[in-house]
Each structure stands twice: as structure tokens, then as C-alpha cells.
Amino acid sequence: MSDGIDVSVLVTTYRRPRHLELVLASLARQECDGIPFEVVVSDDGSDDDTADVVARFASTAAFPVRFTTRPHDGFRLARVRNDAARRASGRYLMFLDGDCVVPPHHIAAHVARRRLGTALLGYCARLSEEVSVRLTPSSIATTTLGSLVSCSERRSLARRRRKARWHTILRHPTKPRLAGGDFGVWHEDFLRVNGFDERFVGWGQEDDDLGLRLRTVGIRLETILDRTCSMHVWHATDPTATPRWRDGTNVSYFKRRGRLTHCRHGLVDRPVEDIVWGLPTDLTATPLGRTVAQRLAAARIAKPGQTCEIDVVTRPGSSTFTRPAECRLVLIEAGAPIDDTLARAADQVVAVTSASDLDAALASVG
């Protein structure tokens, strides 16, 4: 973080250059009262004129504009958002989907409302197809965007706002939910949880996961819909999208037990040596345990009773889980018995039949 930038607006895009032009035009209209900001456009490997759109915009913008892309490798929104954050220099990050335009006061609203220890959750009003096709970059400059929102969409946002406030008052453990296409978070807090988990590949749940991990480190998630919202420019539904949240390809991974707050594969990849492990007292009493000890020789090991990220128990063996941990892992040698009590206490149970099985388990658990 440097260059005196206060806010980084992180725009993600893929194969929608027209929509991106509209979004950038809305960002050019921001009335920021001297707030230094930048725009980072992160592309998921578009093979159209997306890069040219950004280059043309950057040549005339009154603020820094950065661009990052990499070859397309399936739907990897978590990675694309992290790519933007890796390039960001602002102390406050505002994430925005590349098909959502924003009103002129959008950045200023976040800056006025933000406070330490809080992330601000926005959402989009969906513009109709008829309205969307008439929008142009030039008309963005002369249009009151809020006037384009239908009455039904206004009512929907009002309901979302009321529910979010109520959930915040109740200190609900999972709501209001974070929607990744429009939210703001302090850069430092985003780093604390290692950003988005890049093991989310395909449509959905990566933003739900981020919200849970931010809550775990004590960040309050509050709505900003009383001050601003984005407006989604119509387009045909993405073929990878599922009609229901529970049908998403990532749901089973999202619902797994033993989620690490500082995810393994986020802004940085965390190797085995970077994790704080808890090891049983009888670890070296069995061949499997001795192999585990060898593999974790260079890792960070918690002292007895000390909190760790991953607590390990092996079978064969007699130790049980005795320390606070985010993930409780049982490594079980083929054919070894495991009692029901230990199985229920474990977040993950992994059968180990070879050294490669063990290496894979230690590299991926959490």
C-alpha cells in the first residue's frame, strides 16, 4: 500500500467490454471531494477488446488505472478478485463487478460511512433489458442512474436493507451475507484472512466464505444500502450460473468442516510450513506418526494446550483432541480402528495408504 491512494476500486470482468465501458464511465463521474482513488480492472482472460477498453479509459482518466489479466482457465472469480487486490495500493478496497454501474456519490458514501473493524455490504438494483440497451458511456455522464431503477427493485433493496440492519442488531453469526460484486473492506482486514479462497472454482460461494472468515477475525459486516447501491446492467444469464444457491458447484466445499480463517490458497499460497499445527504426544510411537513428524519437521508447532490452526491425531495411537483448533484432523492408517467419539470430534478424517496420500492431506486440509 503506497502512492497516497486512499481507495482502490477493484473491477472484475470477463468478455463484457460494453458493460465494462459503462462501469468505467460511472467511475469517471465520481464526486470524491479530493479523495485519492485508483481503479484496478482484473480480467479473467477475455479474448476480445477488453484490454483496449481499459487502455483507452486510462489515457483520459483523472486517476490511476491499472489492468491485470491472465489466460482463462474456467470460472475463477475468487482468483480474479485476488489478482485485483494484489495490484491495489489503497488502504480501503471497494469490489465491484464489471457489469454494475455506480452513482456519482458511491465512493464518497463508503468513505463517509467506513470505520475500523467494519466491512460495508452493498448490492445491485437490476436494470431492465430495455433500459440497459439504451445506456452508453456518454449518457452515463448526464443520467441520474437512480431514476432508472424500477419500483419493484427499489422495494427489493429496501427489504434487503431492513433485513441486514436487523441481522446486525441481533449479531447473527452468518447474516447479512457478503455479496462479492459490491462491497468495501479495509485492505488490512482483507490481508488478515488471506483474501478470497482460490479453491472456489466455478459459480458461487466464494463471497459467503470470505464473509464468514472476516467475521471470525472480529470484522462486523454492515449494510451501506441506506446510502448507495450499484446498478446491474442487463445481460443474458451466464451459462455457469445456477438458479439456486444450493445447486452451486462449490456448496459442498463451502459447507466443509474445519475451515481455516487464514485460507490455504488465497492472496498467497500457504505451504505446510506456514500453518500452526498441533501434534499428539504419542506421535512418534507409530510408523505413520513418525512420518507425520518428519513431514512437519520445519512447520510451526503449537505447544501443549496452545491454540493451533490444525490439530492432528493419528490412528493407530491413543491421543485425542485436547487443544483449541480451527480444524481437527484424524490421519488414519489403512485398517486401523477409529472410535465413534473421535470420529464425531474430527472435522476431517483422511485415510493414509502411502506417503503421497499423507503429503496430499497435509497440503490441502483446511
N, C-alpha and C positions, 0 to 999 in steps of 0.2 A: 504494500500500500504506500503510495507516494504521489508526487506530482501535484499535491494540493487539491486533489479531487475529493469531493465530499460524497457524491452519489455516483454509483455505476449502474446504469440501466442495461440489463442483460437480456437481449432479444434472441430467441431461438427460432430457427426457420429451416424448412426443407421443401424445396420445389414449389414455392408460392411467391415468386418475385413481385407480382402485382400487390399482394397483400402486404408484403414487406415494405414496398414503396409507401403505402398508406400509413403503416405504423411509423416509419421514419419521418414522414411528413408531420404526423401528430406530435412526435418528439421535438421537431424543429420549432413547434409553436409554444413550447413550454415557457410559462411565466414564472421564473425561478427566483426573482429578486436577488440576483447575484450569487446564487448557489452554484458553485463549480461542479459540473457533472460531465460524465462521458457516456458514450453508448458503445457497447460491445455486442456485435452481431455474431452469433455462433451458428454455423451451418452444419447440417448432418450429411454433407456430401452431395449437394444439389448439382445436377448436370445441365443447368440452364443458365440464365444470365443473372443469377443471384449475386455473384461476386461483382459484376458490373454495376448493379443497382447500388450496392454499398459503396463502391468506389466513387460513383457519381455524387452520391449524397455526401460522402466525406469531403469531397472537393469544395463544397459550398457551406458545410455546416459550421456553426459558430462555436462548436465544442469538439473535443477529440472523439473520433470514431475509429474503433478497432474492428478487425474482422478475423475470424478463425474458422477453419473448415478442416475436414479430414475425409478420406474415402468412406462412402456409405457402406455400412455393414449391418443392415437390418435396422429396426426401430430402436434407437438408443438415446432416448430423450435425457435420461439421467447423465449420460456421458457428455452430451452436447451442452447441457446446462453447466456441468462442471468445467467444461472447456471454456465457457464464457467467464466463469468465476476465476479460473486460473489466469486470465488476462486482465482481470479487473484490478484497478488501483484505488477505488473509492472505499471509504470506511463503512458505507452503507450500500447494500446490494438490493436492487429492485428487479425482480424477474418478471419477464413479460413474453408471452407467446407472440410469434411473428404474424399472427392473424388478428391481433387485438389492438385497436387504436385507443388512445387515451386523451382525455380533455386537457386543456392548457394548464390547469392547476394541479395536475396529477403528482408531479414530483414535489411541488411545494406542499401539498397536503400531507404527504408522507413525512417530510422534514418537520413540519409543524407538529405532527402527532407522535412521532417516534420518541422512545425513551429507552434507556439501557435496560436490558433484560426482557425486552418485548419484541416479538415479530408481528408485523401487521399483515392481515389477510384481506386481500381484495377478491374480486370475482368479476365475471364479464356479463354484460347485458347482450343478448344475441340480436343482432340486426337482421332484418328480413332479407331475403334474396333480392327483392325489388329495390330496397334502399341500398344494399351493398353494391349492386352493379352500377349504380349512379355515382358512387364515390370515386373521386380522383385526387391525386396529391394536391392539385391546385384548389379543389373545392374544400379540402380539409382545412385550408387556411381561412376560409370565410364561412364555415359552417359551425353552428353550435351543436356539437356532437350529441349532447344530451337530448336535444329535441328529436333525434332520430330514433330514440328508444320507445318501443310500444308501451302502452299502458299495462299490458299483461306482464311484460318483462320488468317494468318498474315495481309491480306488485310482488313479483317473484324475488327481486333483490331485497325488497323491504322485509319479506318473510325471512329470508336468509340472514339479514342484519339482526332482526329481533331474536332469532334462534341463537345466533352467535353470541349476542350480549348475554342472554340467559345462561348459556353454557359456560361463559366466562365467569359470571357471578357464582354459579354452582361449583366452579372449579372442576368441571367434567374432565376425566382423565384422557379423553381422546377427541373431544369436540370443543370449539369449532375445528373442522378439518382444514388442513392446509391444501389449497389448490395451486399447483406449481406454476400455472400460467399467469398469475398476478399476485405477487406478494413481496414484502420487503423484510429484510433481516440484516442485522449488523454483520459485517464481514467477519469480525472476530468470533461471533457466535456460530457462523457457518463453518468456520475452520475448526471450532471445538468438536463438532460432530463429524468432521471429515467430508462435509458436503453430501451430495446425493450418492446413494449406494449404486454403483455402476453394474452390479449384478442384476439389476432390474433391466431386462431386455424385452421389448415388446410393450404393448399398451398397458399403462396404468400402474397404480400403487406406489410408484417411487416417491410421490409427494406425500402420501399418507405416512410412509416410512420416515421421511425426513421430519414431519411434524411430531411423530412420537419420540424421535431421538432428541429433538430440540426440547421437548417437554422434560425429558429425562435429566437434562443438564440444568433445568430450572428456568427455561425461557417460557414466558407467557405468550400465548397466541391470541391476539385480539383482532376484531374486525376493523376495517377502515371504510366500510361501505357507507357510513354516515357522511363521509367527506369526498369520496371519489370511487370510481369503478372504471373498468375498461369496457370496450365495446367490441364484441366479436363480429368480424366481417364474414358474412356467409360464404361457405364453400361446401361442396359435396362431402359427405361423411367419409373419413378415412377408412379404407377397407380393413385396416388392422384394428379399428376401434370395436369394442364390444358394447352391446346395448345396455348391459347391466354390469355394475361394478364387480359383482361376484363371479362373473364369467371371464374376467381378465386372466391372461396367461401367467401373471405374477402373483395371483392371490395365494397360492399355496406357499410360495416363498415368503410373502409378506406375513402370513399367519404363523410362520415357524416359531418355535420357542428358542430362547437363547440369543436374542438379538443384541448385538454389541452396539453401544451408544456411539462410539467412535468406529464407524464401519470399516470392514477389512479392505474394501475396494471402492474408494471414493476419490476425493481430490488427489490422494496419494494411495498407493498400494502398501498395505501394512504386512510385512513378512512375519513369519513366526517369531523372529527375534524382537519384534516391536510390541508384541502382546504381553500383558501381565498374566502369567499362568499360576495357578495353584496346583501343587503336586501332593499326592498322598504320602504318608510316612512310610508305607511299605513298597514304594515304587520299585526299588532295586531288588525286591525279593523274587521276581519272576522274570523270565526272558523278555516278555512283552514290556514290562516296566523298565527294564534296563535299556531296551531300545528307545522307549519314550524319553528316558533321561538323556540318552545320547543325542537324540534329535533336538532336545530343548536345552542343550548344554550352554548355548550362547544367548538364550532367551532371558527375559526379565521374570524372575521367580518371586512370588509373594512369600512373606514369612508366615509361619503358622498363625492362623486367626486373622491375618491381614486380608483386606478386600482385594479381589483379583477380577480380571475380566473373564477368564475361562478356568474353571476348576475341574481337575481331571481325577477320575477314579478308574482303576483298571481291574479287569477280571480275567484270569484268576487274581485274587487279592482279597483283603478283608477290610480295607479302608472305606469310609463313607464320606459324603459331603459335609464339611464342618465349617466352612468359611463363606462370607458374603461373596457372591459372584453374579455376573450378568448371564453367564452360560455355564451350565453344569453338564459335563461331557463324560460319558462312560465309554471307554475303549475296551472291547471285549474280544478275546481270542476265540477263534473258531472252536465250538464245542464246550466252552466254559459256561457254567451256570450263572444266572443273574437273578437275584430275588426280586419279587414284585415291589417291595418297598423302595429299593434302589432305582428300579426302572421308572417308578412314578416320580421320584425326585429328580430324575435326569431330564434335561432339556433335549439332549440328543444322545442317542446310543449308536455307536458305529462298530460294526464287525470288522476285525482286522485279520486278514489272512496272509498278508505279505507286507514287506517294508514299504512298497509303493502305496498300499492301502493306507498305512499309517501316515505317510507323507501327505497324501491327498487329504486325509481327515484333518491333520493339523493345519494345513494351508487354507482350508475352506470353512471350517467350523466357525459359527458366529455370524 
